[in-house]
Amino acid sequence: MKIEHFAFNVEDPVGMSRWYVTHLGMSVVRLDKNPPYTTFLADSSGQVMIEFYNNPADAVPDYRNMDPLIVHLAFVSEDPSVDKKRLLEAGAKLADEIHLDDGSHLLMMRDPWGFPIQFCKRGVPMLPNED
């Protein structure tokens, strides 16, 4: 089976979608301009999507106060240090940064809404075409 998308109930799907397009290179695949503002965004490979929406039928998780190890969205990064600087200027916040013995550089940040996003430069790529 192939994964189509991951869905997240968020407080501001419209604003988050714009930010992810502008700062993370995602592209809009489908956009609902009416509540719950369901938006599908594709990554740069065009193979994986995320979905942001705001459905008041259930509570939006408190991403801002959740440990990023509970849930986070991870991106491949050519240079996490460059991404860190650029995203801090765009309103993201640093959560954690580690360098592993295998040469991996893992950067955990939070977008302006507090949602955890990780940027990974692996010492040894984990998937084909990752580098």
C-alpha positions as CSV (number, residue, x, y, z in Angstrom):
1,M,0.0,0.0,0.0
2,K,1.1,3.5,-0.7
3,I,0.4,6.4,1.7
4,E,-1.7,9.2,0.1
5,H,-1.8,11.8,2.9
6,F,-1.6,12.6,6.6
7,A,-4.4,14.8,8.0
8,F,-4.2,17.3,10.8
9,N,-7.0,19.2,12.5
10,V,-5.5,22.7,13.1
11,E,-6.6,26.1,14.3
12,D,-5.8,28.0,11.1
13,P,-5.7,25.7,8.0
14,V,-5.7,28.7,5.6
15,G,-2.8,30.5,7.2
16,M,-0.8,27.4,7.8
17,S,-1.3,26.3,4.2
18,R,0.0,29.6,2.9
19,W,3.0,29.4,5.2
20,Y,3.9,25.9,4.1
21,V,3.6,26.8,0.4
22,T,5.7,30.0,0.9
23,H,8.4,28.6,3.3
24,L,8.5,24.8,2.8
25,G,8.0,24.6,-1.0
26,M,4.7,22.7,-0.8
27,S,2.0,23.1,-3.4
28,V,-1.8,23.2,-3.2
29,V,-3.5,20.2,-4.7
30,R,-7.0,20.9,-3.5
31,L,-8.4,23.9,-1.5
32,D,-11.8,24.2,0.0
33,K,-12.6,27.9,0.5
34,N,-15.4,27.2,3.0
35,P,-15.3,25.7,6.5
36,P,-13.6,23.4,7.4
37,Y,-11.1,24.9,4.9
38,T,-9.8,21.5,3.9
39,T,-6.5,21.9,2.1
40,F,-4.3,19.2,0.5
41,L,-0.7,20.1,0.1
42,A,1.9,18.0,-1.9
43,D,5.5,17.9,-1.0
44,S,8.2,18.6,-3.6
45,S,8.2,15.0,-4.8
46,G,4.5,15.2,-5.6
47,Q,4.2,11.7,-4.0
48,V,3.0,12.6,-0.5
49,M,0.4,15.0,0.7
50,I,-0.7,16.5,4.0
51,E,-4.2,17.8,4.8
52,F,-4.9,20.7,7.0
53,Y,-8.5,21.4,8.1
54,N,-10.4,22.9,11.0
55,N,-13.3,20.6,12.1
56,P,-15.0,21.9,15.2
57,A,-16.6,18.5,15.7
58,D,-13.5,17.6,17.6
59,A,-10.9,19.6,19.5
60,V,-7.8,20.8,17.8
61,P,-4.9,19.1,19.5
62,D,-2.7,21.4,21.6
63,Y,0.3,21.0,19.3
64,R,2.0,24.0,20.9
65,N,2.3,22.3,24.2
66,M,2.7,18.7,23.0
67,D,6.2,17.1,23.0
68,P,7.3,17.0,19.4
69,L,8.1,13.3,19.9
70,I,4.4,12.7,20.1
71,V,3.8,14.0,16.6
72,H,5.8,16.0,14.1
73,L,6.0,16.4,10.4
74,A,9.5,15.6,9.0
75,F,11.1,17.0,5.8
76,V,14.4,16.1,4.1
77,S,16.8,19.0,4.3
78,E,19.9,19.6,2.3
79,D,21.2,22.0,5.0
80,P,19.3,22.2,8.3
81,S,21.4,25.2,9.5
82,V,20.3,27.2,6.5
83,D,16.7,26.1,6.9
84,K,16.8,27.0,10.6
85,K,18.0,30.6,9.9
86,R,15.4,31.1,7.1
87,L,12.5,29.6,9.1
88,L,13.3,31.6,12.2
89,E,13.0,34.7,10.1
90,A,9.6,33.4,8.9
91,G,8.2,33.1,12.4
92,A,9.1,29.5,13.3
93,K,10.7,28.7,16.6
94,L,13.6,26.3,17.5
95,A,12.6,23.3,19.6
96,D,15.7,21.1,19.4
97,E,18.8,20.4,17.3
98,I,20.9,17.3,17.4
99,H,23.9,15.9,15.5
100,L,24.2,12.1,15.5
101,D,27.4,10.0,15.3
102,D,26.4,8.8,11.9
103,G,26.6,12.3,10.5
104,S,22.8,13.0,10.7
105,H,21.7,16.5,11.5
106,L,18.1,16.7,12.9
107,L,16.5,20.0,13.5
108,M,13.1,20.2,15.4
109,M,11.2,23.5,15.0
110,R,7.6,24.7,15.5
111,D,5.8,26.6,12.8
112,P,4.2,29.9,13.8
113,W,1.1,28.0,15.1
114,G,3.2,25.7,17.3
115,F,3.0,22.6,15.1
116,P,6.2,20.5,15.3
117,I,8.2,20.3,12.0
118,Q,11.5,18.5,11.7
119,F,14.3,18.9,9.1
120,C,16.5,15.9,8.5
121,K,19.8,15.6,6.8
122,R,20.7,11.9,7.3
123,G,24.3,10.7,7.4
124,V,23.0,7.7,5.5
125,P,19.8,8.2,3.5
126,M,16.9,6.1,4.8
127,L,14.9,6.0,1.5
128,P,15.9,5.9,-2.2
129,N,16.1,9.4,-3.8
130,E,16.3,11.0,-0.4
131,D,19.5,12.9,-1.1
